[in-house]
Amino acid sequence: MTSVQCVNPRVRRIRDSPQTVLQNLAEHITKEISLQKPFKEVIDVSAGDTHRAVLKPVSFLRQVLAVCVYPALLEDKSLPLDVKIRAQKLLEACDGGSVGSYTASSGLSHVRQSIAEFITKRDGIPSFAENIFICAGSQRAIMIAVKLLASGEGTTRTGVLIPAPCPHTLYPLLDEADVVLVPYQLMEEKGWAVELDKLHQALQATRRNCEPRAIYISNPGNPTGHVQDRKSIEEVIQFAAAERLILLVDEVYQDSVYGKDREFISYKKVLFEMDKEYAETVELVSFHSLSSACMGECGMRAGYMEVVNMDPEVMYYFDNTLCGDISTPVTGQLALDLMVIPPQPGDPSYDMYIQETLFTLATLSHNAKRVQEFLNKLPGVSCQPAMGGIYLFPRLHLPCGIKEQAKLLGLKDDVLYCQKLLEEEGVLAGAGQYGGITDSCHLRLCILVPSDTLDEVLARLSSFHCRLLGGTVTPRDA
Ligand SMILES: Cc1ncc(COP(=O)(O)O)c(C=O)c1O
C-alpha cells in the first residue's frame, strides 16, 4: 500500500483542498524564483496572518510576555514600570510563578476572570468566569462545541447551518467533527448581509437529510467583511429560538470594525437585551481569539469561548473535554489577558499601545476602501465594500473561454485564476469552496498588509487580470 493510499479520507480532503494545493504551489514557486521567475518574492494575501505580513506586534504584549518568560528582565531599566507590574501579577497567577507549569484545563482562573470583566465592560451585561473556557485557538474551541453536538446517523445526523461563503477553515473543521454542513447563502448584492429567507430556505432544503442543531455565524464576516446590525442579529436569534438551534458565533474580528456608521455589537449583548423568552433560553457559544486583527498573535494559539444558557451537564462536558488538552499554552493564555485588559489611560505604555492598535485599524480601513475602489475599476470584477474584518471578497466575471479552460483542466474557475496569478505574478490569493451555493467565482484577499506590499499586489494583480482578459492566458499543463 502506498503512503497516499494510507491517508485517511479526511486528511486527503484537506491535503487536496484548493487552498492547500495553492499554498504548496506557492512554496514551490518561491524555491524557483531565483532561477526563472520575473518577480523577487511570492506575496501571500490568501490568509490573515498579520505578523507574517510584517505588521509589527503590539509592544506592550511582547514586553510583558518577555518578562514572564524570563523574569530576570524585572531588573531591566529600559522596560516601562507598568510592563513589570503586569508581568509580576501574571506570574503570580501561574502555579510556581512560572509559565512552564500546567494550568487548569479550562484555563488560568485569573485570565478567565479578566475575560469575564472585559465582556462585562464591553456589553454592559454581566459575564462570569465559570462560563469562559480558554482553548488553544478559537478553531479548537469551535471544534469542541461542534463535537458536543455531533450525533446520529443518516437522517438523524447533526446538521450545522453555515454561511456561504464561510471561513475556509470551517469546512475541514466541521468535516472532522462529522456533522452535515447546511449552507445558507449570504446576500452579496446587499453587502453580504444575513437574510432570514435564506436561513429558512437552507433549513427547509435539509430537513429530510439531517437534524439541524446549530447555526454558525461569522461576525464581522470572514471572508465577506460584513458586520451585522442589531436588527439582523435579533432576527438570527429569533430564528435560532424558533428552530431550537444553538448559536455558534465567531466574533474574532470584533476589534476591527471600520465601516461608516457601523459598530461591533456582540450576540451576547443583543440576546440579553431581548425579552426573557430569548434572553433566558437561547443557547449561545461565542468565540474570540488572540488571532484578532489588532493582536494578530495567531501562532501563540489562544482563544476562548463564552457559553451561556447551557445545561450544567454541558458545562461539565466542556471542562471535561478540555482536560484532554491538559493545558492551553500558558504564554498564549497570558497574552489573552493582555488583549482583554490592555494598558489604561495614564499608564506608561498607554500611548504606544493606542498608537499601535489605531495604526492597524487605520491600515485596514484605508486598504479596504482603496482595494475595493481599485477592484471595481478592473474589467470583469465587482467588489462589495467591507465594514470590518481583514478580508475583501471580490467577484470575478470571467469570459467563457477561461471557464472552458478551467473545465478542461478539471479545475474550478477561481482555482485556475489563482494558479495562473501565482505562477505569472507571484501573488497568492485565496480560492476554493467557501461554501458558495451558486457557481459564482470569488477571490479572498487579506487587506491587512503594509501599504507598499499592497501597491505591489495591486500592480501585479491588475497586470495579470488585464492580460488574462485580453486573451493571452495559456493553460497550465495539467
Ligand atoms: C473567522 C475566523 N475565526 C477564527 C480565526 C482564528 O482562529 P484561531 O483562534 O484558531 O487562530 C480566524 C482566523 O484567524 C478566522 O478568520
The ligand as an ORCA input file, in Angstrom:
! r2SCAN-3c Opt
* xyz 0 1
  C     -13.474     33.569     11.259
  C     -12.217     33.225     11.992
  N     -12.317     32.677     13.220
  C     -11.221     32.416     13.942
  C      -9.957     32.674     13.453
  C      -8.773     32.429     14.321
  O      -8.679     31.127     14.717
  P      -7.640     30.745     15.860
  O      -8.071     31.459     17.088
  O      -7.796     29.264     15.994
  O      -6.289     31.159     15.386
  C      -9.813     33.197     12.174
  C      -8.530     33.464     11.556
  O      -7.540     33.835     12.071
  C     -10.975     33.494     11.444
  O     -10.888     34.046     10.242
*
